[in-house]
Structures are given as C-alpha cells and as structure tokens.
Amino acid sequence: MNYHDYYAKADRPVETCVVGTGGFGQSFLAQAPRVPLMNARIAVDLTAESAALGLKAAGIDPRKIQICESARDAKVAWESGDSIATNDLALVCDLPFDVVVEATGQPQAAARHALLAVQAEKHLALVTKELDSVVGPGLKALAAEHGRIVTTVDGDQPSLLIGLATWAEVMGFHVIAAGKSSEYDFVFDPTSRRLTSNERSAENVDLEGHWALGERNVSEMLTSRSNAIAGFPQRAVPDLCELLVVANATGLQPDRFDLHAPLARINEIPTIFSQQDNGGILSGDRRLDVFHCLRKPDEISFAGGVFVVIRCDDAKSWDMLAQKGHIVSRTGATAMVFLPRHLLGLEAATSILDAAIHRTSGYGSDYRPRYDLIAVATEDLPAGTVLSMGGHHHTIAGVTAEFRPAGPLTAAAPAPFYLAADCRLTAPIAKGQEIRMSDLELQEASALARLRREQDRRFFGPLS
C-alpha cells in the first residue's frame, strides 16, 4: 500500500477514543500525537484519574486534561478542544469521534465496550484478543450491519501474521507453516550455563549438547531441549489465543490442539516447521504454531515477530536467496520469510486509519469461527471453584487452553476459555478434563454471553 493514499482520502484527522490506558493503550496514546492524521483526545479507564494519568504520561499538557464525570462534562471539554479522561465509555459515545480502541484485556468489560461502540456507530479497533477469541467473528458481522468496521490491530502479532500469511498466498507461495515467536526469548549463556526468560533464570542448564541442530533428528533434539528447560513454562495461553484469531481469519490450522511450541534457534525454523517426510515435525501444510526463541546474549532476537515457512518450488531462485542471507532449511526444501517486529501501540495507527478512511478490516472478508479456544483443567478442581482470571497474561490458575473445532455452545460443548473466566464451577473437574458449558455458573445476561449466543445463531443457526 502507498500510505500517501491516507492523505488523499482523509479530509480531517481520525479521532479516537482509547479504552484501557495500560500496556498497548499507553503506547498507542504516546504515539498518536506523532501521527499526522490521528488524534487521541479521549481516554477511558477504571477511574477517570487513571485515564488522566495515561494522557499525561503520553505527553498531554495536564492543563488540557479534563476529568469528566458526566456526558455534559465530556461535551464541554470536547468543544473546548481539551482531552477527556473518564471511567465510562457510555459518557463519551455521543461525541463525534470515529474509532474506539478497546485495549482493556478484560473480556467482560471489552464486550460491553464493543457493544457500546457498535450501537454508537463507531468503528472498533479490537486489541483485546480475549474478547476476540470468544466473539470476534460475530462482532465484526454485527458492526457491518451498522456500516462500521471491526479490525484487529497492527503492532500486535495476530494482525501482523494475518497480513504476512495472506501476502504469501497472494504471491503464490505454498505455505507450509505460519506462526510467531513467544513474547519472551530464552537466553542461554554457554560460559555460565545460565538460562534466563521473562525475569526467571536457572543455573547449570544442560543446553550445550543440544545447541546445534546439524543433521540430528529434529524431534529428538526438541525433546532434549524441552527436558533441559523443564522448570520453565513451555505453553502460554496468550500464544494460543493470538493464533486462534489467525486461524479464524485465514483457515490456517494447528498441527496439535495445544501447539508444538518448540524451543528453537532462528535459523532452524524452516527445518523444524516442515513436514515430517522432510525431517520436520508437522503432519501437513498450512499449519499454525509458536516457537520460543533460543539465543545467546549477543545474538539477535526475533523480537516477538511473525513468520511463514514456504515451499521452495524454484530451487535455483532459493539457492540465490540463501546466498543473500535468507533462511532456508537444511534440505533446501523450505524457507522462512519473517517480520522481526512487534511494536504494539506504536504501530497501531495503520489499522485504525484503514478502518476509518479505507473502511477495511485487518481480519479480511472471511472471518468466521473455525476454532474455539477452550478451557482444560491442569489439576483437579472442586465444585465451587471460581475460575479467577488474573496476572499480566490473563491466565486462570489450574486451567490451560487448547484449540477445538468451533461449534455452538450447547450444554455439552467445551467452554471457551475467556467465557469461563471468573465463572464458578458447578461440578468437580478432573485434571486433563475439558470444562464444559454445563459445568459453569454462566452470567447469561452479560454482554459477552449475549454476543456469543448471537454469534452462534449467526454462524451455526438456532439450537435444536
């Protein structure tokens, strides 16, 4: 795309309202003033005071930030050209802004915000993947009925991977695999034998003998590495959540319902993520997965980037490209193309401008529920347990997530992970057992549950 087209088609800056001013929301607020075609004058958070702090941290003059406790306050502040800080999206929905950027990470709250945005005929940039994994396709379809766009957001891995994978297929490449690196690298110092990842460390880790893949059997090497880092988590719910969004947008599919998630060095990716008959770990093509980037302290990071592994149909061309530094598998049958970036809110403007100016969505036109991210117990859970979601990664103690083919939420259906979050169990769940809808005290009146029931009717028809 020629980004100058934004200037040609925009008659004024796109006005945004940011809901959730930590993490992604904060980096977006900080970047927005630098984007010539964008304003971010409205911030919503749990309290108006925390929203004001988010605006201040983004460089807004505190004298131009108004704490608004009513719709009237917000209107006065808007007409004065000030920035607005409030604790309720409903108080600002009548203002003439264009796009709601939903970045709370809280599925119940995000569902309410999404409905408010659609009802107010605003476009929606959906950063909260927890909501997306439960109702994203239905929400996009609902907004389209109101003439509005719901989009995933550049800067985060799902949008970047959807773009890269669809680019590869438009170019005619045969996609074997697509995926991303996990958020945190595994950094190994061979001198001290110390391994660090996400502020955790371990001493005397036995990775030296499992460092160079060479001609070794891939599965055996990955098993040895996995055993060497057994004290570290090797599956992360956010990784599965993000790849589920990609699966529903592209039709790419997991090779395993819990993903392979190998510990791998960057130059090994096209070898590892190739089909088994070519020495890799995959049982087919168009597969989705994640890897944990293994590197030394002085080696480059994958930087939370995304990749596709493609078949080298033209050996002569790929031999030339390998000489230019592109990463080709050890057999020469596959190669990796990758984007080594993950800039969060610093890169989100392109998606938001696409929605408001070009009326296009990063999900594409065929976003539908192909898979669900469901909840599986990792320990015995007694009846009455509240599946409290918390922490930076929005996880649930004693519960993990896996892919399953999507379907309507009958009583016997496995419960979507982020629909089960914060619900109470009505029955005991054994370790390894799927949590089913009938096992939950579900908040049926919640916006999240209502959106999911509507999505099920839209894509699967009425329950018999």
Disulfide bonds with the S-S distance in Angstrom:
none
